[in-house]
Amino acid sequence: MQEPFTSIFQLPRMRVPAKVIGNKAIHWNQYDIAVLELNGNPFPSLEPLDIRRREMLKQIVERQKSALK
């Protein structure tokens, strides 16, 4: 089975301050971070939709021209 990615890399856990409690205590959140290395374009091509849009625009213009005559 061909997968849409080449590699997944796990980065070191990131620790960020979430909120300060009073003047002293700081609450920390820890996040696991990963990077996904994509192989090629994961999104489908929009060319067929663009071709269909142009065809529909031509039909609309032709109908409007014939309605004005």
Beta strands, then each sheet from edge to edge (+ up, - down):
strand 1: 5-21
strand 2: 25-38
sheet 1: 1+ 2-
end
